[in-house]
Amino acid sequence: MPKLMKRPLRLNKKFFSKFVIYAILLGLVIIMNYPFFWMVSTSLKSQQEVFRIPPTLLPTKLIWSNYPQAWALANWSQYFINTAIVAIIPTIGQMILGSLAAYAFTRPFKGSKVIFLMFLGTMMIPSQATLVPNYVIMKNLKWINTYAGLTVPFLSSAFSVFLLRQHFLAVPRDYEDAATIDGCGPFHFLFRILMPLSKSALVTVALFEFMNRWNDYIWGLLMTTKDSMRTVQVGMAVFQSEASTEWTYMMAAATFISLPVIILFLFVQRRFIEGVMMSGVKG
């Protein structure tokens, strides 16, 4: 009889521990998503309801007209086109150039470890420290208010090279030996075999870079003085200064600015998680 009583007790303890873990995770999800929920809720309220005391969590009446009105108050279509260009070109560059550099660092050569450590050392330098020198270079190149100035400095980064290198090291060397026997050269092996095997890592690099470029404000502010070249983040700052009292319009604008990144993450989240997990397998 005592032996029969132990099993339900163990099941109850296991169930209770899982319940506590999921309850904590659910609480963290609510806390982290509450600002976004409040933003969307405010974007659908009337101006009077925003300042109601006590404040309401959900709008009493959905005001969908806030979105077209907010869109009409600024040149959002041009801002979105600019931001898409600024985000997509560096993302493609990071995937291609990062793969080339990462593949080179997976093959030992004289001084490769020292060069790689120096390369990683650039990640320790805050971007603010190089902001002024980079701006002076762009100005001397006459790249202010150009797509080149907004994209070229971000075509490669130490982070993407490091992440891809870690993933490439996890791919068995036998694949390359077999490909070499079949007459496959280094570039052919990289683009036709290694990169297709590293889709998760490439998606991770692409998502990180796309999010960084889409959400970047400082560099876009420095490099653009014309309204036709502004990105959505710079446009949002100008829009906020012009519509500082219209909270419903500002929250509506913030919502449709955030949607592209959220939708992209929902599509690639499985590959993203796989890439983060696999990139640290081998050092």
N, C-alpha and C positions, 0 to 999 in steps of 0.2 A: 504493500500500500504506500509506504513512504516514497518508493521509487517512482510510482505513478504520479505523485504530487510534484516532483521536481521538474518534469517537462513543461506543464502549464506555466510554472513560475518562470522558467527560462524564456518561454515564448512571450510572457507578459513583459519581462525586462527588455527583451529585444524590441517589442512593439513600442514600449515607452521611450526607449532611447531614440528610435527612429522618429517617433512623434515629436520629441523635443528638438531634434535636428531640423526636421521640416518646418516646425513652428518658428525656429530662429531664422531659417532661410526665408520663409514667407514674410517675416517681419522686416528683414533687410531689404527684400524686394519692394515692399510697400514704402519703406523710408526712401530708397533710392529713386523710385518712380513717382513719388508724390510731387516733386517740383514740376515734372513734365505733365502730370495729370492736372495740376493747378493751372499751368499755362494754357492747356487746351480748354479747360473749364472757363477760364477768364476770357478767352477769345470768343466764346459763344454767349457771353453775358451782355446785357445792356450797360451803358456807361453809368447809369444810376445804381444798378445792382452791384457794380464793382466796389462802390464806396458805402454799401449798406453795412450797418452795424446792428447786430453782429454779422460778420461775413457769412455768405452761404457757400457751401462746398460745390453744389451742383447748381447750374443756372435754372431759374424757374421757367424761363422760356428761351429756347435755342434761337440765337440771332445769327443765322448763317450769312447774312449780308455783310458782316464784319470782314469777311475774307475778301470778297471782290472790292470792297471799299478800301481796304488796306493795300491791295494790289494796285489799285488805281492811283494811290498817293505817291508812288515812287516808280522808277524805271526798273521794276523787278525782272522783267523778261531779259533785258540786257545784262543785269547783274547775274542772273542764272546762267546765261550763255558764257559769260566771262569766267565764272567760277567752275563751270563744267570743263572748259578748256584748261584752266589752271590746275584742276584736280586730275584730269585724265592723262594729260601729257607727262607730268612727273611720275604718275603711277606706272605707266608703260615703261618709262625710262628706268625706274627703280627695278622693275622685273627683269629687263634685258641686261642693263649694265651691272646690276647687282648679281645676276646669275653668272655673268662673265668673270667678275672679280672673285666671287665665291668659289667658282670652279678652279680658278687659278690658285687660290689659297688652300684648296684641298690636295693639291699636288706639291710635294716637297721640292723646294729649290733653295739655293743658298741665301740665307738671311730671311727666309719666309716667316719664321716665327717672330723675329724682331720687327719686321715690317708690319705684320698683322697686329702686334701689340701696339705699335705706334698708330696704326690705323684705328684701332679701338679707342686709343687715347683721345681721339677727337670727339668721342661721345661724351667725355667728361667736361668738355668746354661748353659753358652755357651759350645758347644761341644769341643772347643779348650782348655777349662780349664781342661777337663778330658782326653785329648789326651795322655799325658805322663803317667799318672797312668794306663790307659787302655793298653797302649803299654807294660808297665812293666809286667802287669798281663799276657798278651798274650805271652811275652817272657819267663816268668817263667813256663808257661804251655807248652812251646815249640810248640806254634801254629803259629809261623812265617812261611810264605810260605805254609800255609795249608788252606783248605776251611773252617775249623772250626774257625780259627782266623778271616776270612773274613765275616762269617755269624752269628756265635753264639751271639756276642755282640748286634746284631740288631734283635733278635727274638721277642723282645717286646719293647714297648715304651709308655711313658705317653700320647703322642698325640693320638695314636690309641685307648687306653683305654678310654680317655676322649671323643673322637668322638663317639665311640660305646656306651658308657654309656648314652650319651645324646639321642641317637636314641632308646636305649632300654627303657628309661624312657617314651618315647612317645607311646610305645605299651601299650594298656590298660591292667591293672592287671587282668581283668576278664578272659583273655586267660589262664593265669597260674592257676587261681582258677578252671576253667573248666577242665584243663588238670590234676590237682591234684585230682579232684573228680573221673576222669577216671583212676586213678592209675599211672599217669605219674610222674616220679621223676624229680629232678632239672636238671640233665645232659640230660635226654631224652627231657625235655622241651626246654632246650637251643639249642641243636643240631638239633632237629626235628621240632621245632615250631618257636622259637625266631629268630634263625639265618636265616632261609628261609624268615621270614617276614622282615629281615633287610638286604636284598641283596644290596640295594643302598648304605647303610653305609659301608658294607664290601667291595664293589667295590671301594668306595672312599678311604678307608684305603689301599687297595691293590694297587691302582694307585699311591697314594702318596709314599708308601714305595718302589714300583718298580722304580719309577722315582728317588727317593733319592739314592737307591743302584746303579742304572744304571749310574747316573751322578756323583757318589762319586769319588773323586780323592785323597784326603788327606789320608784317611784310607787305601785305596789300595796301595798308595805309601809307607806308613809305613810298611805294612804287607807283601809286596812282594819284594824280591831281585832277584828272578829268572824270566827269561823271560817267562817260561812256566806257571807261575802263575799270570801274569799281567792281569788286566782288560782293557777294551777298553779305559778308560780315561787315565790310566797310559801309555798304549801303544801309545795313541795319543800324549802324552807329549814327549815320546822318539822319536816317528816318526817325530814330529815337529823339534826336535833338529837335527835330521839326515837329514831332507829334508827341511831345513829352507828357501831355495831359490825357492823351487818348490811349489808355491802357488796353482797351479791347483791340484796337488796331495793332498795337505793338505786340501783343500776345498772338494775334493772328499771323502777323509777319514772322515771328519767331517760330511758330508752328510749321508753316510751310517751308521755312528754311531748313528745319530739322528733319523733315520727312525723307528726303533723298537718302541720307546716311542711314536712317533707321530701316528703310525698305531694303537698302543694299545689305545691311548686316543680317536681316532676316533671311535673305536668299543664300548667303554664304556662311552662316553661323556654324554649320557642321564642318565644313572645310577649315574654317578659322580655328575651331577648337582642336581639330586634328593637327593642324600646322603648329600651334603653340605647344602641344604635347610632344610631337615628334622632333621638334627642333632642338630639344635638350637631351636627346637620347645618347649622343656620342660627342665628346669634345676633342 
